Structures are given as structure tokens and as C-alpha cells.
Amino acid sequence: MPRKVTQDTSFSQKWNLYVNEIEKLNFIKALINAGKTRAQSAAIRAMMHLYITDTDVQNKVNAIVDNFIIYNNNGDKSLL
């Protein structure tokens, strides 16, 4: 059952992420298949928590994160 929390919104902010539309749709589809409809933000927060607290997750993500960096034509890292 979801926890009900009184959030301290003084620290809350909207955080925009740039993602490929196909990857976004696959993420939403995976959430729906797991019975987590309309839980995109909660899933991102859960993944952030896992990355922060679990060294095995950190190692797995760190091993592939470079594959997801986008570069501009001039070779500089994109802001995307």
C-alpha cells in the first residue's frame, strides 16, 4: 500500500529530464506491466534511491552510463 506522506514542499522542485520518446514509452509500458500505472515519478525516485544506497546498482549503472551520453556534432557533451 502506498505510503501517505506530508511532504516538505520547500525542498521539492520539478526536474525535467531529456529522454528518447521510444525509451519513455518502453519505461511506461514496463511500469504498466508491473501494475505501477501512473507511477513514473515514484519509479524515478525509487531508482535514484537504489543508486544512492546500493553499490551493486551503482556499479551496474556506472558500467553503462557512458553509452547514454549524447554528444553534439562538434564532440562536446550535449545538454540533453
C-alpha positions as a Markdown table, in Angstrom:
| # | Residue | x | y | z |
|---|---|---|---|---|
| 1 | Met | 0.0 | 0.0 | 0.0 |
| 2 | Pro | 1.4 | 3.4 | -0.9 |
| 3 | Arg | 2.7 | 5.5 | 2.0 |
| 4 | Lys | 0.9 | 8.8 | 2.7 |
| 5 | Val | 3.5 | 11.4 | 3.5 |
| 6 | Thr | 3.2 | 15.1 | 4.4 |
| 7 | Gln | 5.9 | 16.4 | 2.2 |
| 8 | Asp | 8.0 | 19.4 | 3.0 |
| 9 | Thr | 7.5 | 21.1 | -0.3 |
| 10 | Ser | 10.1 | 23.8 | 0.4 |
| 11 | Phe | 12.7 | 21.3 | -1.0 |
| 12 | Ser | 10.5 | 20.0 | -3.8 |
| 13 | Gln | 11.0 | 21.0 | -7.4 |
| 14 | Lys | 10.1 | 19.8 | -10.8 |
| 15 | Trp | 13.1 | 18.2 | -12.6 |
| 16 | Asn | 13.0 | 17.9 | -16.3 |
| 17 | Leu | 14.8 | 15.0 | -18.0 |
| 18 | Tyr | 15.5 | 14.6 | -21.6 |
| 19 | Val | 14.7 | 11.2 | -22.9 |
| 20 | Asn | 14.1 | 9.5 | -26.2 |
| 21 | Glu | 10.3 | 9.1 | -26.8 |
| 22 | Ile | 10.7 | 5.4 | -27.5 |
| 23 | Glu | 12.6 | 4.8 | -24.3 |
| 24 | Lys | 10.0 | 6.8 | -22.4 |
| 25 | Leu | 7.2 | 4.7 | -23.9 |
| 26 | Asn | 9.0 | 1.5 | -23.0 |
| 27 | Phe | 9.5 | 2.7 | -19.5 |
| 28 | Ile | 5.8 | 3.5 | -19.1 |
| 29 | Lys | 4.9 | 0.1 | -20.7 |
| 30 | Ala | 7.2 | -1.7 | -18.2 |
| 31 | Leu | 5.5 | 0.2 | -15.3 |
| 32 | Ile | 2.1 | -0.7 | -16.6 |
| 33 | Asn | 3.1 | -4.4 | -17.0 |
| 34 | Ala | 4.3 | -4.3 | -13.3 |
| 35 | Gly | 1.0 | -2.9 | -12.2 |
| 36 | Lys | 2.5 | 0.5 | -11.4 |
| 37 | Thr | 0.3 | 2.7 | -13.7 |
| 38 | Arg | 0.8 | 6.4 | -13.2 |
| 39 | Ala | 3.9 | 5.9 | -11.0 |
| 40 | Gln | 6.6 | 7.3 | -13.3 |
| 41 | Ser | 7.9 | 9.9 | -10.8 |
| 42 | Ala | 7.8 | 7.4 | -7.9 |
| 43 | Ala | 9.8 | 4.9 | -10.1 |
| 44 | Ile | 12.4 | 7.5 | -10.9 |
| 45 | Arg | 12.7 | 8.4 | -7.2 |
| 46 | Ala | 13.0 | 4.7 | -6.4 |
| 47 | Met | 15.7 | 4.2 | -8.9 |
| 48 | Met | 17.5 | 7.3 | -7.5 |
| 49 | His | 17.3 | 5.8 | -4.0 |
| 50 | Leu | 18.7 | 2.5 | -5.2 |
| 51 | Tyr | 21.6 | 4.2 | -7.0 |
| 52 | Ile | 22.4 | 6.2 | -3.9 |
| 53 | Thr | 22.2 | 3.3 | -1.4 |
| 54 | Asp | 23.2 | 0.2 | -3.3 |
| 55 | Thr | 26.7 | -0.2 | -4.5 |
| 56 | Asp | 25.8 | -3.1 | -6.8 |
| 57 | Val | 23.2 | -0.8 | -8.6 |
| 58 | Gln | 25.8 | 1.9 | -8.8 |
| 59 | Asn | 28.3 | -0.4 | -10.4 |
| 60 | Lys | 25.8 | -1.7 | -12.9 |
| 61 | Val | 24.7 | 1.9 | -13.9 |
| 62 | Asn | 28.3 | 3.2 | -13.9 |
| 63 | Ala | 29.2 | 0.4 | -16.3 |
| 64 | Ile | 26.7 | 1.6 | -18.9 |
| 65 | Val | 26.1 | 5.3 | -18.3 |
| 66 | Asp | 28.7 | 6.4 | -20.9 |
| 67 | Asn | 26.6 | 4.6 | -23.5 |
| 68 | Phe | 23.8 | 7.1 | -22.9 |
| 69 | Ile | 25.7 | 10.4 | -23.0 |
| 70 | Ile | 24.8 | 12.4 | -26.1 |
| 71 | Tyr | 27.4 | 14.4 | -27.9 |
| 72 | Asn | 27.0 | 17.3 | -30.3 |
| 73 | Asn | 28.5 | 17.2 | -33.8 |
| 74 | Asn | 31.5 | 19.2 | -32.6 |
| 75 | Gly | 32.2 | 16.5 | -29.9 |
| 76 | Asp | 31.1 | 18.5 | -26.9 |
| 77 | Lys | 28.7 | 16.8 | -24.5 |
| 78 | Ser | 25.1 | 17.8 | -25.2 |
| 79 | Leu | 22.8 | 19.3 | -22.5 |
| 80 | Leu | 20.3 | 16.6 | -23.4 |
